[in-house]
Amino acid sequence: MFRKKPKKEPYNKEEQKPVIRSSICTGEKVAGFKDLRTGKFTEVMLIRNDKDMEEFLEKYDIPAEELKKEW
């Protein structure tokens, strides 16, 4: 089974930062973007495994070291 390469999508790097939100209780991880002015988090996708993480990073052209984790 072949997985389609995700289409690259832009995000506003001057107003948003990529973030992984992780639940302390359940361990559930959600990828999204945090508005730098308001702090509002916009959920993009659920991260269930390493492939989901790779897909998120590739889709938005984010270097792994730039991704921050929040609890």
N, C-alpha and C positions, 0 to 999 in steps of 0.2 A: 504494500500500500504506500503510495507516494503522498507526501504532505506538500500542499501548495506553499510556495514561499509567500509570506505575508507582504502585502503591498506597503511600501514605506509611507508613513503618514507623519506630517509635521506637527509639532507642538510649539508653542511660543516659549522659547528658552529664556526670554527676558522677563516673562511674567509667571512662568510655571517651572516647577522642578519635579523630576520623576521620583516616585516614592513607592515603596512596598509597605503596606500596612499589614502587620501581623498581630493576630489575637493572642494575648498571653494565655487565655483560658483554653481555647480550642486549637491554636496553632494555624488557623486558617489564614492564608495570605491573599491579599488583593493588591493588584498593581494599578497605579493611576498617577494623577498629577495634582500637586498642591499649588494653589495660587499663592505667590510670594507676598502679595499685599494683604489679602484677606485671611489666608490660612485655610481656605475651603479646599477640601479634597474631592476630586472627581474620579470616581472609580471607572476603570477601563476593562479589566478582566480578572478573573479568578486564577490564581497560580496554584495548580495542583501538583506540578512536578517540574523537573528541570527543563523539559521541552517547552512548557508554557512560559517559563522564565526567558528562555532563549527567543521564543517567538515575540514576546513583548519587547525585549531589547532590540531585536532586529527590525521589528515593525516601525519603531519610533527612532531607530538609529541612535541608541543610547549606549555609551560605553559602560560596561558592568561596574567599573569603579566609581561612576557618577551616580549610581542608583543608591539611595539612602533607605534605611529601614526605620519604621516607626512602630511603636506599640501603643 
